[in-house]
Amino acid sequence: MTSLTSLYVGDLHSDVTEAVLNEKFSPAGPVLSVRVCRDTITRRSLGYANVNFRQPADAERALDTMNFDVIKRKPIRNMWSQRDPSLRKSGVGNVFIKNLDRSIDNKALCGTFSAFGNSLSCKVVCDENAADKPIEKMNRMLLDDHKVFVGRFKSRKEREAELGAKAKEFTNVYIKNSGEEVDDESLKKTWMRPLMMRS
């Protein structure tokens, strides 16, 4: 359930404290509490916090007027807190965009997509090395008894250049948010029927 008085504040500089956030968000209205989320062992900031207001109108004012404000030379990213972890992790409504110009930041991206409706959050990942650690740690890891491949995305042209004719054998399809009633068998039937009709 989304709280109408609680904001998630992300992309925080590691030195941002509860006191800094309380001072930043107080002009929007009385702040009930602020919690910077920290690593349980090192106590270092994880780069995000929860700011809770007394009144929903104050939280909405902060969301509308303080999104992408800069604290310690970093623009922050605000959105409604989502307390339900299954909804937070579901990915419903998420859009992936690639090949952005380097001049596009979170604020510009959000502004562009606002023409199509309300965006809860926009995030541009600029660090080209951000993928290195998950690739290194997770590639070939067992996940539900399956060895997974984690690597950098490669376009069809790149795969063909690397693998030659063998690349044409790969016909991967990514299906998202298909619902619980869809299983491997129903997907195979759905996808194989048009292929058999063509041949």
TIKE-510148 format. One record per residue: residue in one letter; chain; x, y, z of N, C-alpha, C in turn. Coordinates in nm, 2 decimals, decimal comma. Each point is the difference from the previous one (the first is absolute). Example, Ala and Ser with C-alpha at 12.3 -4.5 7.8 and 13.67 -1.06 7.14 Angstrom:
<rs>
R aa ch   n.xx   n.yy   n.zz  ca.xx  ca.yy  ca.zz   c.xx   c.yy   c.zz
R  a  A   1,32  -0,57   0,78  -0,09   0,12   0,00   0,09   0,12   0,00
R  s  A  -0,04   0,11  -0,07   0,09   0,11   0,00  -0,08   0,11   0,08
</rs>
This chain:
<rs>
R aa ch   n.xx   n.yy   n.zz  ca.xx  ca.yy  ca.zz   c.xx   c.yy   c.zz
R  m  A   0,08  -0,12   0,00  -0,08   0,12   0,00   0,09   0,12   0,00
R  t  A  -0,03   0,10  -0,08   0,07   0,13  -0,01  -0,05   0,09   0,11
R  s  A   0,09   0,06   0,08  -0,04   0,09   0,10  -0,02   0,14  -0,06
R  l  A  -0,10   0,07   0,04  -0,02   0,14  -0,05   0,08   0,10   0,07
R  t  A   0,07  -0,04   0,10   0,09   0,10   0,08   0,14  -0,04   0,00
R  s  A   0,04  -0,10  -0,07   0,14  -0,05   0,00   0,06   0,01  -0,14
R  l  A   0,12   0,06   0,00   0,08   0,01  -0,13   0,12  -0,09   0,01
R  y  A   0,04  -0,06  -0,11   0,13  -0,06  -0,02   0,08   0,11  -0,06
R  v  A   0,12   0,02   0,05   0,10   0,09  -0,05   0,12  -0,07  -0,04
R  g  A   0,03  -0,01  -0,13   0,12  -0,08  -0,05   0,11   0,09  -0,06
R  d  A   0,10  -0,07  -0,04   0,12   0,06  -0,06   0,07   0,09   0,09
R  l  A   0,00  -0,03   0,13   0,06   0,09   0,10   0,15  -0,02   0,01
R  h  A   0,07   0,11   0,02   0,15   0,00   0,02   0,02  -0,07   0,13
R  s  A   0,11  -0,07   0,02   0,02  -0,09   0,11   0,01   0,08   0,13
R  d  A   0,03   0,13   0,00   0,01   0,08   0,12  -0,13   0,06   0,04
R  v  A  -0,11  -0,02  -0,07  -0,13   0,06   0,04  -0,05  -0,07   0,12
R  t  A  -0,04   0,08   0,10  -0,05  -0,05   0,13  -0,15   0,03   0,02
R  e  A  -0,06  -0,06   0,10  -0,14   0,03   0,03  -0,02   0,15   0,03
R  a  A   0,10   0,06   0,07  -0,01   0,14   0,03   0,00   0,09  -0,13
R  v  A   0,08  -0,04  -0,10   0,00   0,07  -0,13  -0,13  -0,01  -0,07
R  l  A  -0,05  -0,12   0,00  -0,13  -0,02  -0,07  -0,12   0,07   0,07
R  n  A   0,01  -0,01   0,14  -0,11   0,07   0,07   0,00   0,15  -0,03
R  e  A   0,12   0,06   0,00   0,01   0,14  -0,04  -0,05   0,03  -0,14
R  k  A   0,04  -0,09  -0,09  -0,04   0,02  -0,14  -0,15  -0,01  -0,02
R  f  A  -0,07  -0,10   0,06  -0,14  -0,02  -0,03  -0,09   0,07   0,09
R  s  A   0,04   0,06   0,11  -0,08   0,08   0,10  -0,08   0,11  -0,07
R  p  A   0,06   0,07  -0,10  -0,08   0,11  -0,06  -0,13  -0,05  -0,06
R  a  A  -0,01  -0,13  -0,04  -0,12  -0,05  -0,06  -0,11  -0,02   0,10
R  g  A   0,04  -0,01   0,13  -0,10  -0,03   0,10   0,06  -0,08   0,12
R  p  A  -0,07  -0,01   0,11   0,06  -0,07   0,11   0,04  -0,14  -0,03
R  v  A   0,13  -0,04   0,03   0,05  -0,13  -0,03  -0,01  -0,08   0,13
R  l  A  -0,06  -0,12  -0,01  -0,03  -0,09   0,11   0,13  -0,08   0,03
R  s  A   0,07  -0,05  -0,10   0,12  -0,08   0,02   0,08  -0,01  -0,13
R  v  A   0,13  -0,02   0,02   0,09  -0,02  -0,12   0,09  -0,12   0,04
R  r  A   0,02  -0,09  -0,10   0,08  -0,12   0,03   0,09  -0,02  -0,13
R  v  A   0,13   0,02   0,02   0,10  -0,03  -0,11   0,02  -0,15   0,02
R  c  A  -0,01  -0,08  -0,11   0,02  -0,14   0,01   0,15  -0,03  -0,01
R  r  A   0,04  -0,09   0,09   0,15  -0,02   0,01   0,03  -0,15   0,00
R  d  A   0,12  -0,03  -0,04   0,05  -0,14   0,01   0,00  -0,04   0,15
R  t  A  -0,05  -0,12   0,03  -0,01  -0,04   0,14   0,14  -0,02   0,06
R  i  A   0,10  -0,03  -0,08   0,13  -0,03   0,06   0,09   0,13   0,00
R  t  A   0,01   0,06  -0,12   0,09   0,12  -0,01  -0,06   0,13   0,05
R  r  A  -0,13   0,00   0,00  -0,08   0,12   0,03   0,01   0,11  -0,11
R  r  A   0,06  -0,03  -0,11   0,01   0,09  -0,11  -0,14   0,02  -0,07
R  s  A  -0,03   0,12  -0,05  -0,12   0,02  -0,06  -0,02  -0,08  -0,13
R  l  A  -0,12  -0,05  -0,02  -0,03  -0,08  -0,12  -0,04   0,09  -0,12
R  g  A   0,00   0,13   0,03  -0,04   0,10  -0,11  -0,14   0,03  -0,01
R  y  A  -0,08  -0,04   0,10  -0,15   0,03  -0,01  -0,05   0,02   0,15
R  a  A  -0,12   0,06   0,01  -0,06   0,03   0,13  -0,15   0,00  -0,02
R  n  A  -0,06   0,00   0,12  -0,15   0,02   0,01  -0,02   0,13   0,08
R  v  A  -0,09   0,09  -0,06  -0,03   0,12   0,07  -0,15  -0,01   0,02
R  n  A  -0,05   0,01   0,12  -0,14  -0,01   0,04  -0,05   0,13   0,05
R  f  A  -0,11   0,05  -0,07  -0,07   0,12   0,04  -0,12  -0,02   0,08
R  r  A  -0,05   0,10   0,07  -0,12  -0,01   0,08  -0,12   0,00  -0,09
R  q  A   0,00   0,08  -0,10  -0,12   0,02  -0,09   0,03  -0,05  -0,14
R  p  A  -0,09  -0,07  -0,07   0,02  -0,04  -0,14   0,03   0,12  -0,09
R  a  A  -0,07   0,12   0,02   0,02   0,11  -0,08   0,15   0,05   0,00
R  d  A   0,06  -0,01   0,12   0,14   0,04   0,01   0,09  -0,09  -0,07
R  a  A  -0,02  -0,13   0,00   0,08  -0,10  -0,07  -0,02   0,02  -0,15
R  e  A  -0,12   0,03  -0,04  -0,02   0,03  -0,15   0,07   0,12  -0,04
R  r  A   0,00   0,11   0,08   0,07   0,12  -0,03   0,15  -0,03  -0,01
R  a  A   0,06  -0,07   0,09   0,14  -0,04  -0,01   0,03  -0,08  -0,13
R  l  A  -0,09  -0,09  -0,03   0,02  -0,08  -0,12   0,00   0,09  -0,13
R  d  A  -0,10   0,09   0,00  -0,01   0,09  -0,12   0,11   0,10  -0,01
R  t  A   0,05   0,05   0,11   0,09   0,12  -0,01   0,15  -0,04   0,03
R  m  A   0,02  -0,11   0,06   0,14  -0,03   0,04   0,07  -0,12  -0,08
R  n  A  -0,08  -0,06  -0,09   0,06  -0,11  -0,08   0,11   0,06  -0,08
R  f  A   0,12  -0,06   0,00   0,12   0,03  -0,07   0,07   0,12   0,06
R  d  A  -0,04   0,05   0,12   0,08   0,10   0,07   0,14  -0,06   0,03
R  v  A   0,09   0,09   0,01   0,14  -0,04   0,02   0,04   0,01   0,15
R  i  A   0,05  -0,11   0,05   0,06   0,00   0,14   0,14  -0,06  -0,01
R  k  A   0,09   0,08   0,05   0,15  -0,04  -0,01   0,04  -0,04  -0,14
R  r  A  -0,04   0,09  -0,10   0,04  -0,01  -0,14  -0,06  -0,12  -0,07
R  k  A  -0,11  -0,06   0,06  -0,06  -0,11  -0,07  -0,15   0,02  -0,01
R  p  A  -0,07  -0,01  -0,12  -0,14   0,01   0,00  -0,07  -0,12   0,06
R  i  A  -0,10   0,03   0,09  -0,07  -0,11   0,07  -0,12  -0,04  -0,09
R  r  A  -0,05  -0,12   0,03  -0,11  -0,05  -0,08  -0,11  -0,04   0,11
R  n  A  -0,12   0,06  -0,01  -0,11  -0,02   0,09  -0,11  -0,08  -0,06
R  m  A  -0,06  -0,08   0,07  -0,13  -0,07  -0,04  -0,07  -0,05   0,12
R  w  A  -0,12  -0,04  -0,02  -0,08  -0,05   0,11   0,06  -0,13   0,05
R  s  A   0,01  -0,02   0,13   0,05  -0,12   0,06  -0,09  -0,12  -0,03
R  q  A   0,05  -0,11  -0,04  -0,08  -0,12  -0,03   0,04  -0,10   0,11
R  r  A  -0,09  -0,03   0,09   0,03  -0,08   0,12  -0,01  -0,15  -0,04
R  d  A  -0,08  -0,04  -0,10  -0,02  -0,14  -0,03   0,12  -0,04  -0,09
R  p  A   0,09  -0,09   0,05   0,12  -0,04  -0,07  -0,03  -0,07  -0,13
R  s  A  -0,12  -0,08  -0,01  -0,03  -0,07  -0,12  -0,03   0,10  -0,11
R  l  A  -0,07   0,11   0,03  -0,03   0,10  -0,10   0,12   0,08  -0,04
R  r  A   0,09   0,02   0,10   0,12   0,08  -0,02   0,09  -0,08  -0,10
R  k  A   0,00  -0,13   0,01   0,09  -0,08  -0,08  -0,06  -0,05  -0,13
R  s  A  -0,13   0,02  -0,02  -0,07  -0,06  -0,11   0,04   0,05  -0,13
R  g  A   0,04   0,13  -0,01   0,04   0,06  -0,13  -0,12   0,04  -0,08
R  v  A  -0,12  -0,01   0,05  -0,12   0,04  -0,07   0,01   0,15  -0,04
R  g  A  -0,01   0,03  -0,12   0,00   0,14  -0,05   0,14   0,05  -0,02
R  n  A   0,10  -0,08   0,02   0,14   0,05  -0,03   0,03   0,00  -0,15
R  v  A   0,07   0,10  -0,04   0,04   0,01  -0,14   0,15   0,01  -0,01
R  f  A   0,07  -0,07  -0,09   0,14   0,00  -0,02   0,03   0,08  -0,13
R  i  A   0,09   0,10   0,01   0,03   0,08  -0,11   0,15   0,00  -0,02
R  k  A   0,05  -0,02  -0,12   0,14   0,00  -0,02   0,04   0,10  -0,12
R  n  A   0,13   0,02  -0,01   0,05   0,09  -0,10  -0,03   0,15   0,02
R  l  A  -0,01   0,03   0,13  -0,03   0,14   0,04   0,12   0,09  -0,03
R  d  A  -0,02   0,12  -0,04   0,11   0,10  -0,01   0,06   0,02   0,14
R  r  A   0,13   0,02   0,01   0,06   0,03   0,13  -0,05   0,12   0,07
R  s  A  -0,06   0,09  -0,07  -0,06   0,12   0,06  -0,13  -0,02   0,08
R  i  A  -0,06  -0,12  -0,02  -0,13  -0,03   0,06   0,03  -0,04   0,14
R  d  A  -0,07   0,07   0,10   0,01  -0,04   0,14  -0,14  -0,05   0,05
R  n  A  -0,01  -0,03   0,13  -0,12  -0,05   0,05  -0,12   0,10  -0,02
R  k  A   0,03   0,12   0,02  -0,10   0,11  -0,01  -0,05   0,01  -0,15
R  a  A   0,09   0,00  -0,09  -0,04   0,02  -0,14  -0,08  -0,13  -0,05
R  l  A   0,05  -0,11   0,05  -0,08  -0,13  -0,04  -0,14   0,01   0,06
R  c  A  -0,01   0,04   0,12  -0,14   0,00   0,06  -0,08   0,11  -0,07
R  g  A   0,06   0,11  -0,04  -0,08   0,10  -0,07  -0,05  -0,05  -0,13
R  t  A   0,09  -0,07  -0,07  -0,04  -0,05  -0,14  -0,12  -0,10   0,01
R  f  A   0,01  -0,09   0,10  -0,11  -0,10   0,01  -0,12   0,05   0,07
R  s  A   0,00   0,12   0,06  -0,12   0,06   0,07  -0,11   0,02  -0,10
R  a  A   0,03   0,01  -0,13  -0,10   0,02  -0,10  -0,10  -0,12  -0,01
R  f  A   0,05  -0,11   0,05  -0,08  -0,13  -0,01  -0,07  -0,03   0,13
R  g  A   0,02   0,08   0,10  -0,06  -0,04   0,13   0,09   0,03   0,11
R  n  A  -0,04  -0,03   0,12   0,08   0,02   0,12   0,11  -0,11   0,02
R  s  A   0,13   0,04   0,00   0,10  -0,09   0,03   0,03   0,00   0,14
R  l  A   0,01  -0,12   0,06   0,03  -0,01   0,15   0,15   0,04   0,02
R  s  A   0,09  -0,05  -0,09   0,14   0,03   0,02   0,07  -0,02  -0,14
R  c  A   0,11   0,07  -0,02   0,08  -0,01  -0,12   0,15  -0,01   0,05
R  k  A   0,07  -0,10  -0,06   0,14  -0,02   0,05   0,08  -0,03  -0,13
R  v  A   0,11   0,09  -0,02   0,09  -0,02  -0,10   0,13  -0,06   0,06
R  v  A   0,05  -0,11  -0,05   0,12  -0,06   0,05   0,11   0,04  -0,09
R  c  A   0,10   0,08   0,06   0,10   0,06  -0,08   0,14  -0,08   0,01
R  d  A   0,01  -0,08   0,10   0,13  -0,06   0,03   0,01  -0,13  -0,09
R  e  A   0,08   0,01  -0,10   0,02  -0,12  -0,09   0,06  -0,12   0,07
R  n  A   0,06   0,02   0,11   0,06  -0,11   0,07  -0,09  -0,06   0,11
R  a  A  -0,13   0,06   0,01  -0,09  -0,04   0,10  -0,04  -0,15  -0,01
R  a  A   0,01  -0,05  -0,12  -0,04  -0,14  -0,02   0,11  -0,10   0,03
R  d  A   0,12   0,05   0,01   0,11  -0,10   0,02  -0,01  -0,08   0,13
R  k  A  -0,04   0,05   0,11   0,00  -0,07   0,12  -0,11  -0,11   0,00
R  p  A  -0,13   0,03  -0,04  -0,10  -0,11  -0,01   0,04  -0,10  -0,10
R  i  A   0,06   0,04  -0,11   0,04  -0,10  -0,10   0,11  -0,10   0,06
R  e  A   0,09   0,06   0,07   0,11  -0,08   0,06  -0,05  -0,09   0,11
R  k  A  -0,09   0,05   0,08  -0,05  -0,08   0,12  -0,11  -0,10  -0,04
R  m  A  -0,08   0,04  -0,10  -0,12  -0,08  -0,03   0,01  -0,09  -0,12
R  n  A   0,09   0,02  -0,09   0,00  -0,08  -0,12   0,04  -0,15   0,04
R  r  A  -0,08  -0,09  -0,05   0,02  -0,14   0,02  -0,05  -0,05   0,14
R  m  A  -0,07   0,09   0,07  -0,05  -0,03   0,13  -0,12  -0,09  -0,01
R  l  A  -0,02  -0,08   0,10  -0,13  -0,08   0,00  -0,11   0,08   0,06
R  l  A  -0,11   0,00  -0,08  -0,12   0,07   0,04  -0,12  -0,10  -0,02
R  d  A  -0,06  -0,04   0,11  -0,10  -0,11  -0,01   0,05  -0,12  -0,08
R  d  A   0,12  -0,05   0,03   0,06  -0,11  -0,07   0,03   0,02  -0,15
R  h  A   0,00   0,12  -0,04   0,04   0,03  -0,14   0,13   0,09   0,00
R  k  A   0,09  -0,03  -0,08   0,12   0,08  -0,01  -0,03   0,12  -0,09
R  v  A   0,00   0,12   0,05  -0,04   0,11  -0,08   0,12   0,07  -0,06
R  f  A  -0,03   0,07  -0,12   0,10   0,08  -0,06  -0,03   0,14   0,02
R  v  A   0,10   0,08   0,05  -0,02   0,14   0,02   0,12   0,07  -0,07
R  g  A  -0,04   0,08  -0,10   0,11   0,07  -0,08  -0,05   0,13  -0,06
R  r  A   0,08   0,07  -0,06  -0,04   0,12  -0,07  -0,09  -0,02  -0,12
R  f  A  -0,09   0,09  -0,01  -0,09  -0,02  -0,12   0,07   0,02  -0,13
R  k  A  -0,02  -0,08  -0,10   0,06   0,01  -0,13  -0,11   0,00  -0,10
R  s  A   0,01   0,10  -0,09  -0,10   0,00  -0,11   0,01  -0,12  -0,09
R  r  A  -0,10  -0,02  -0,09   0,01  -0,11  -0,09   0,13   0,01  -0,09
R  k  A   0,02   0,13  -0,05   0,12   0,02  -0,08   0,13  -0,03   0,07
R  e  A   0,01   0,03   0,13   0,12  -0,03   0,07   0,02  -0,15   0,02
R  r  A  -0,12  -0,07   0,03   0,01  -0,15   0,01   0,04  -0,06  -0,13
R  e  A  -0,06   0,05  -0,11   0,03  -0,06  -0,13   0,15   0,03  -0,04
R  a  A   0,05   0,11   0,04   0,14   0,03  -0,03   0,09  -0,09   0,08
R  e  A  -0,04  -0,03   0,12   0,08  -0,09   0,09  -0,01  -0,15  -0,04
R  l  A  -0,12  -0,04  -0,03  -0,03  -0,14  -0,02  -0,02  -0,04  -0,14
R  g  A  -0,01   0,09  -0,09  -0,02  -0,03  -0,14  -0,14  -0,06  -0,02
R  a  A  -0,01  -0,11  -0,08  -0,12  -0,06  -0,04  -0,07  -0,06   0,13
R  k  A   0,08  -0,05   0,09  -0,05  -0,06   0,12  -0,10   0,09   0,08
R  a  A   0,02   0,13  -0,01  -0,08   0,10   0,07  -0,15  -0,01  -0,04
R  k  A  -0,02  -0,04  -0,13  -0,14  -0,01  -0,05  -0,08  -0,11   0,07
R  e  A   0,07  -0,09   0,07  -0,07  -0,11   0,07  -0,07   0,05   0,12
R  f  A   0,05   0,12   0,06  -0,06   0,05   0,12  -0,12   0,09  -0,03
R  t  A  -0,12  -0,04   0,06  -0,12   0,07  -0,02  -0,06   0,02   0,13
R  n  A   0,06   0,08   0,09  -0,05   0,02   0,13  -0,11   0,10   0,00
R  v  A  -0,10  -0,03   0,08  -0,12   0,09   0,02  -0,01   0,02   0,15
R  y  A  -0,02   0,13   0,04  -0,02   0,04   0,14  -0,15   0,03   0,01
R  i  A  -0,06  -0,07   0,10  -0,14   0,02   0,02  -0,02   0,04   0,15
R  k  A  -0,07   0,12   0,02   0,00   0,05   0,14  -0,15   0,02   0,04
R  n  A  -0,03  -0,02   0,12  -0,13   0,02   0,06  -0,11  -0,08  -0,07
R  s  A   0,03  -0,13  -0,02  -0,09  -0,08  -0,07  -0,11  -0,05   0,09
R  g  A   0,01   0,00   0,13  -0,10  -0,05   0,09   0,03  -0,14   0,05
R  e  A  -0,05  -0,03   0,11   0,03  -0,13   0,06  -0,05  -0,12  -0,08
R  e  A  -0,11   0,02  -0,08  -0,06  -0,12  -0,07   0,08  -0,04  -0,12
R  v  A   0,10   0,08  -0,04   0,09  -0,03  -0,11   0,11  -0,08   0,04
R  d  A   0,02  -0,12  -0,05   0,12  -0,09   0,03   0,07  -0,03  -0,13
R  d  A   0,11  -0,07   0,01   0,09  -0,04  -0,11  -0,08  -0,06  -0,12
R  e  A  -0,09  -0,09   0,04  -0,08  -0,08  -0,10  -0,09   0,09  -0,08
R  s  A  -0,07   0,09   0,07  -0,10   0,09  -0,07   0,08   0,10  -0,09
R  l  A   0,12   0,04   0,05   0,08   0,09  -0,09   0,05  -0,07  -0,12
R  k  A   0,04  -0,13   0,01   0,05  -0,07  -0,12  -0,11  -0,02  -0,10
R  k  A  -0,12  -0,03   0,05  -0,12  -0,01  -0,09  -0,03   0,13  -0,07
R  t  A   0,00   0,11   0,07  -0,03   0,13  -0,05   0,10   0,04  -0,11
R  w  A   0,13  -0,03   0,03   0,11   0,05  -0,10   0,02  -0,10  -0,11
R  m  A  -0,02  -0,13   0,03   0,03  -0,10  -0,11  -0,11  -0,01  -0,11
R  r  A  -0,12   0,03   0,04  -0,11  -0,01  -0,10   0,02   0,09  -0,12
R  p  A   0,03   0,13   0,02   0,03   0,09  -0,12   0,12  -0,05  -0,08
R  l  A   0,10  -0,05   0,07   0,12  -0,05  -0,07  -0,03  -0,12  -0,09
R  m  A  -0,08  -0,09   0,05  -0,03  -0,12  -0,07  -0,09   0,03  -0,12
R  m  A  -0,09   0,10   0,01  -0,08   0,04  -0,11   0,08   0,07  -0,11
R  r  A   0,11   0,07   0,04   0,08   0,06  -0,11   0,08  -0,10  -0,08
R  s  A   0,04  -0,11   0,06   0,09  -0,09  -0,07  -0,07  -0,10  -0,09
</rs>
